[in-house]
Amino acid sequence: MDELEKLKRLLRHWMEHNNEHVQLYRDWAEKASPIGNRELCEILRRLSNETEKLNRLFEEAIKIIG
C-alpha cells in the first residue's frame, strides 16, 4: 500500500470518528437544554455543525486522492 492509499484510509477513519462525535455533541446538547443551560446547548450544537464542516473537508481530500 502506498502513502496516498494510507492517507486515504486515515482520512476515512477520521471522518467516521468525527461522525461519532457529531452525534455525541447533539445528544449532550439535548441533555443540556432541559437543565436550563441554553448557552451550553447552543455551543454543543455549534460544535456538531463545525465538525460536520470538517467532514466535508475530509471528503474533498479523499476525492483529490481519488
Phi and psi in degrees as a GROMACS rama.xvg file:
@    title "Ramachandran Plot"
@    xaxis  label "Phi"
@    yaxis  label "Psi"
@TYPE xy
-83.5059  173.541  ASP-2
-62.7792  -37.5753  GLU-3
-65.8175  -38.6825  LEU-4
-66.3561  -39.0944  GLU-5
-61.4303  -44.361  LYS-6
-63.4619  -40.3317  LEU-7
-60.4601  -42.7049  LYS-8
-64.7176  -41.1154  ARG-9
-62.9658  -43.6228  LEU-10
-60.087  -43.0551  LEU-11
-62.9348  -42.1058  ARG-12
-62.082  -47.2766  HIS-13
-62.1328  -37.7336  TRP-14
-65.9944  -44.4655  MET-15
-61.3834  -42.7589  GLU-16
-62.0649  -41.9315  HIS-17
-61.1975  -39.043  ASN-18
-60.1976  -38.1112  ASN-19
-63.1753  -40.6798  GLU-20
-66.3384  -39.3976  HIS-21
-54.8863  -47.6363  VAL-22
-66.0785  -40.1448  GLN-23
-62.4933  -43.3248  LEU-24
-60.2093  -42.3966  TYR-25
-66.2899  -42.2368  ARG-26
-59.8992  -45.1966  ASP-27
-71.7189  -29.6607  TRP-28
-62.9585  -41.2801  ALA-29
-66.8168  -32.6961  GLU-30
-73.6927  -33.4421  LYS-31
-72.3829  -32.0556  ALA-32
-61.4516  -50.5018  SER-33
-64.8982  -23.5642  PRO-34
-87.041  8.60875  ILE-35
86.6722  12.5232  GLY-36
-102.731  76.1327  ASN-37
-65.9333  -35.9317  ARG-38
-64.3767  -44.3993  GLU-39
-64.3513  -41.5773  LEU-40
-56.8282  -46.354  CYS-41
-64.9428  -40.8254  GLU-42
-62.7597  -43.7187  ILE-43
-63.2202  -37.9237  LEU-44
-65.4309  -40.907  ARG-45
-63.3876  -40.4154  ARG-46
-58.897  -42.6465  LEU-47
-64.3762  -40.4274  SER-48
-65.4103  -42.9437  ASN-49
-65.7423  -36.9021  GLU-50
-65.8051  -37.0606  THR-51
-63.6395  -36.7181  GLU-52
-63.1272  -41.0911  LYS-53
-59.0661  -40.1098  LEU-54
-62.3652  -34.6298  ASN-55
-64.9929  -35.1148  ARG-56
-67.5435  -39.6192  LEU-57
-59.6516  -42.8694  PHE-58
-60.6494  -42.2644  GLU-59
-60.8605  -44.2181  GLU-60
-62.8798  -41.1893  ALA-61
-62.7403  -40.877  ILE-62
-63.2298  -38.4163  LYS-63
-64.3179  -39.2141  ILE-64
-67.8643  -34.9441  ILE-65
